[in-house]
């Protein structure tokens, strides 16, 4: 089957390790299902895999792609939950959790095999391209907002780094849930897009917010950490799921954190149940993922390259 896969690890030039071509179709396995894919979305995790983060040389070749939507052997339209081993279903209770492409072949292919338990029905209201955006970036944003931030309708939240997949998802989801959203970006065009998505205001990272907020959605890391801590109300929550600008901020603001009784909560991906809730929420409210571009699978290199371009806004999707 035609696939886009990591053939080599290259930490300096990750795309040099990407190849397109034929790979073996998934073999039958008890309690697993082979899905014929229609769409897969691109994540920074795929670039990190090509750099060897979470993927060792002995695991190569590895088909990339965490996210996918397609059709099961019975003709049911499904979305793939990308976390394998979190519950033991299909792999046994002692296996550590991993994402597709870390141990098992991914979704940048005509087919993917996953534990049957990992399949979630695709709502008919969502296209395959839209559904394929959900399992990583949108699920991460959903868990950050609705499970870990403690913010309720009528509350307020700051989303750092508008333009990325998690950030755009958080803006759209928070707005649909009746939460006041502020966003930041160094790029004026992205700030305008954030307001169009539902932010009441979008500011440069060093600008003062109109009010302190109940929670901050933080995926940027070192570059925005200080402003994130200082944006919170007493008792507020900083939810962090990434650190694209570095994991070691110059100042941790510990005095402010303990004096104002702030909470710092780590958040990673989400559960199958949260993915089902996210899909139902989008189907019911009309919220749809922001898609930057849609490319055929044989242009996977262009899709990965797009992640590094400064005007990226939303998700890149590959169609199979």
C-alpha positions in Angstrom: 0.0 0.0 0.0 1.2 3.5 -0.7 2.6 5.3 2.4 4.6 8.2 3.6 7.1 6.9 6.1 10.3 7.6 8.1 13.1 5.7 6.5 15.9 7.4 8.3 16.4 9.7 11.3 17.8 13.1 10.5 17.9 15.5 13.4 19.1 18.5 11.4 17.0 18.0 8.2 14.1 15.8 9.2 12.4 15.8 5.8 15.5 14.1 4.4 14.4 11.0 6.2 10.9 10.9 4.7 10.2 8.5 1.8 7.0 7.8 -0.2 6.3 4.4 -1.6 4.9 0.9 -1.0 4.8 -0.6 2.5 3.2 -3.9 3.6 -0.6 -3.7 4.3 -1.6 -4.4 8.0 -1.7 -8.1 8.9 -4.8 -9.5 10.6 -4.5 -9.5 14.4 -7.0 -10.6 17.1 -9.1 -7.7 18.5 -7.6 -5.2 16.0 -9.4 -3.7 13.0 -7.9 -2.5 9.7 -9.3 0.9 8.6 -9.3 2.1 5.0 -8.2 5.7 5.4 -9.8 8.7 3.7 -7.9 11.5 5.4 -5.1 12.0 7.9 -3.9 15.3 9.5 -0.3 16.4 10.0 1.1 17.2 13.4 4.5 18.5 14.7 4.8 15.1 16.3 5.5 13.8 12.8 8.4 16.2 12.4 9.7 15.2 15.8 9.5 11.5 14.8 11.7 12.2 11.8 14.2 13.8 14.2 14.2 10.7 16.3 12.2 12.0 19.2 10.2 9.0 20.5 11.3 6.9 17.5 14.4 4.8 17.5 16.4 3.7 14.4 15.5 0.0 15.1 11.8 0.8 14.7 12.3 2.1 11.1 10.7 2.1 8.6 7.7 3.7 10.4 4.7 5.0 8.6 4.0 8.5 10.0 0.7 10.0 11.0 -1.2 10.0 14.3 -4.6 11.1 13.1 -6.9 9.5 10.7 -10.5 8.9 9.6 -11.8 6.3 7.3 -14.1 3.2 6.9 -13.9 -0.1 8.7 -14.5 -3.5 7.0 -18.2 -3.2 7.6 -18.5 0.1 5.9 -18.8 2.2 9.1 -17.2 5.6 9.1 -14.8 5.9 12.0 -12.2 8.1 13.6 -9.0 6.6 15.0 -8.2 7.4 18.7 -4.4 7.6 18.4 -3.4 6.5 21.9 -2.5 2.8 22.1 -2.1 0.9 25.3 -3.7 3.4 27.6 -6.4 0.9 28.7 -4.8 -2.4 27.7 -7.4 -3.1 25.0 -5.9 -5.0 22.2 -2.4 -4.9 23.6 -2.6 -6.2 27.2 -2.7 -4.3 30.5 1.1 -4.0 31.0 1.9 -2.1 27.8 2.8 1.5 28.3 0.7 4.0 26.4 2.1 5.3 23.1 0.9 7.3 20.1 0.6 5.8 16.7 4.0 6.1 15.0 5.9 5.6 18.2 5.5 1.8 18.2 2.7 1.0 15.7 2.5 2.1 12.1 0.6 5.3 11.5 -2.1 6.9 9.2 -0.1 8.3 6.3 -1.1 5.3 4.3 -4.0 3.7 2.5 -4.8 1.6 5.6 -4.0 1.5 9.3 -4.6 -1.2 11.9 -5.5 -0.3 15.5 -7.2 -2.0 18.4 -10.9 -2.2 17.7 -11.5 -0.4 21.0 -9.7 2.6 19.5 -12.4 3.3 16.9 -15.0 6.0 17.4 -18.0 6.5 15.1 -17.6 9.5 12.8 -20.6 11.9 13.0 -22.2 12.3 9.6 -22.1 16.1 10.1 -18.3 16.1 9.8 -16.3 15.4 6.6 -13.4 12.9 6.7 -11.0 15.9 6.4 -12.6 17.6 9.4 -12.8 14.4 11.5 -9.1 13.6 10.8 -8.2 16.9 12.6 -9.7 15.8 15.9 -7.6 13.0 17.5 -4.5 15.0 18.4 -4.7 18.8 18.3 -8.4 19.2 18.8 -8.6 16.5 21.5 -5.6 18.1 23.3 -7.4 21.4 23.3 -10.7 19.9 24.4 -9.1 18.2 27.4 -7.1 21.3 28.3 -10.3 23.4 28.3 -13.1 21.2 29.6 -11.2 18.7 31.8 -8.2 20.5 33.2 -8.7 24.2 33.2 -11.8 24.4 35.4 -13.3 27.2 33.3 -17.1 27.2 32.9 -19.4 29.2 30.5 -19.1 32.8 31.4 -15.5 32.4 32.5 -12.4 33.7 30.7 -9.3 32.1 29.1 -6.1 33.3 27.4 -4.9 31.2 24.4 -1.2 31.7 23.7 0.2 31.4 20.1 -2.9 31.7 17.9 -2.3 29.9 14.6 -1.2 26.5 15.8 -3.5 23.5 15.7 -4.1 23.3 19.4 -4.5 27.1 19.8 -7.0 27.5 17.0 -9.0 24.6 18.4 -9.0 26.1 21.9 -10.3 29.4 20.6 -13.1 27.9 18.6 -14.2 25.4 21.3 -14.1 28.0 24.1 -16.1 30.5 22.1 -18.7 27.9 21.3 -19.0 27.0 25.0 -19.7 30.6 26.1 -16.2 31.3 27.4 -14.6 34.7 26.9 -11.4 34.1 24.8 -8.3 36.2 24.5 -5.5 35.2 22.1 -2.0 36.2 21.4 0.2 36.2 18.3 3.2 38.1 17.1 1.5 38.1 13.6 -1.2 40.7 12.9 -2.9 38.6 10.3 -3.2 35.7 12.8 -4.6 38.1 15.4 -7.3 39.0 13.0 -8.1 35.4 12.2 -8.3 34.7 16.0 -11.0 37.3 16.4 -12.9 35.9 13.4 -12.8 32.5 15.2 -14.4 34.0 18.3 -11.7 35.7 20.4 -13.0 39.0 22.0 -9.5 40.4 21.5 -6.2 39.3 20.1 -3.0 41.0 21.2 0.7 40.8 20.7 2.4 38.7 23.4 3.8 41.7 25.3 0.5 43.7 25.3 -1.6 44.0 28.5 -4.8 42.0 28.7 -8.1 43.9 29.4 -8.6 41.6 32.4 -6.9 38.8 34.2 -8.3 35.4 33.2 -9.4 32.2 34.9 -7.1 30.0 32.8 -4.4 30.1 30.2 -3.9 27.5 27.4 -0.2 27.3 27.0 1.5 25.4 24.2 4.3 27.9 23.3 6.6 27.4 26.3 9.5 29.6 27.3 8.7 32.6 25.2 5.2 33.1 26.8 5.6 31.5 30.2 6.0 34.7 32.2 3.1 36.5 30.5 0.9 33.3 31.0 1.5 33.3 34.8 1.0 37.1 35.1 -2.3 36.9 33.1 -4.0 34.7 35.7 -6.5 35.8 38.4 -5.7 34.6 42.0 -6.6 30.9 42.0 -6.3 30.6 38.2 -5.0 27.7 36.3 -2.3 27.5 33.7 -2.7 24.4 31.5 0.4 23.4 29.5 0.6 20.8 26.8 3.6 21.8 24.8 6.8 23.9 24.7 7.5 24.7 21.1 9.9 27.6 22.1 11.7 25.7 24.8 10.8 23.8 28.0 13.0 25.9 30.4 11.6 29.4 30.9 14.1 32.0 32.3 11.9 32.6 35.3 9.3 30.3 36.8 7.5 33.0 38.7 7.3 30.8 41.8 6.6 33.7 44.1 3.5 34.7 42.1 2.4 31.0 41.8 2.4 30.3 45.5 1.2 33.8 46.7 -1.8 33.9 44.3 -2.4 30.1 44.8 -2.2 29.5 41.0 -2.4 26.0 39.6 -0.1 24.6 36.9 -1.6 21.6 35.2 0.1 19.4 32.6 -2.2 18.0 29.9 -1.5 15.4 27.2 -3.9 14.2 24.5 -7.2 12.9 25.8 -9.2 9.8 26.4 -11.4 7.9 23.9 -14.5 9.1 25.8 -13.3 12.7 25.5 -12.8 12.2 21.7 -16.4 10.9 21.4 -17.6 13.9 23.4 -15.5 16.3 21.2 -17.0 14.8 18.0 -20.5 15.1 19.4 -19.9 18.7 20.5 -18.7 19.7 17.1 -21.6 17.9 15.4 -24.2 19.6 17.7 -22.7 23.2 17.7 -21.5 23.5 14.1 -17.9 24.1 15.3 -15.5 22.9 12.7 -11.7 22.6 12.6 -9.7 25.4 11.0 -8.0 23.7 8.0 -5.1 25.6 6.6 -4.6 23.3 3.5 -5.6 20.0 2.1 -3.1 18.0 0.1 -2.9 14.5 -1.4 -0.9 11.9 0.4 1.8 11.9 -2.2 2.5 15.5 -1.2 3.2 14.6 2.5 6.6 16.4 2.4 4.8 19.6 1.4 2.4 19.1 4.3 5.2 18.7 6.8 7.1 21.6 5.4 4.0 23.7 5.7 4.1 23.3 9.5 7.3 25.3 9.6 5.9 28.3 7.6 5.1 31.4 9.6 1.7 32.0 8.0 0.3 28.6 9.0 -3.1 28.9 10.6 -4.9 25.7 11.5 -4.5 22.1 10.4 -2.8 20.5 7.4 -4.8 17.5 6.0 -3.7 14.7 3.7 -6.3 12.9 1.6 -5.9 9.3 0.8 
